Amino acid sequence: MRLTIDTDTDTYEQAITAVQAAYGLRPTVPDAWRDAPAADPRPGPQDLADDALTGGWTDQLLFRVIASLAPGARAVLRRITDLGGAASYDDVQQHFADHPTTPIPPSRIGGTLTSFKAVQRRNGPGGAGPLLQRDERARRYRIDDGLVAGLGRAFALADARPDLLRGEPAGPAV
């Protein structure tokens, strides 16, 4: 369960009532609360969990990383995430060679991914290993198993709110 209380607009009584209602202690909502301003119905990064995953990552940090990536790098990370966190260089190159919305020539995949280090350094947890690991000898990309589900949740938010992503056009406010 997640309970959010806005200390700028909610009164103390409203906060107590919300906690009581959440735990079934007082199922009725006071009339005064019904007139409270409506919260933004659109999900945002604050709606993602802030619980630590592998290596100090959280869903919120993972979202900040994918939101900061260039669209091509984000598409590659999404593809590897969708494949369960591991893919060969050849699989990724073939997928994007003739991709309908994000075509990336095979010779440019490596260049497309160069932003990962800088974005992770700016938005990731301090001292964490690389989010997207590359094994040059095996010619494979890999994401730690403990982060794949978190990336899935972060990409779900990105799908719901493309206006929060770098390089994406901002849509009209809902």
Secondary structure as UniProt FT lines:
FT   TURN            7..9
FT   HELIX           12..22
FT   TURN            23..24
FT   HELIX           31..34
FT   HELIX           45..47
FT   HELIX           54..56
FT   HELIX           59..68
FT   HELIX           71..82
FT   TURN            83..84
FT   STRAND          86..88
FT   HELIX           89..97
FT   HELIX           106..108
FT   HELIX           109..112
FT   TURN            113..114
FT   HELIX           115..123
FT   TURN            126..127
FT   STRAND          133..135
FT   TURN            136..139
FT   STRAND          140..142
FT   HELIX           145..160
FT   HELIX           162..164
FT   TURN            166..167
//
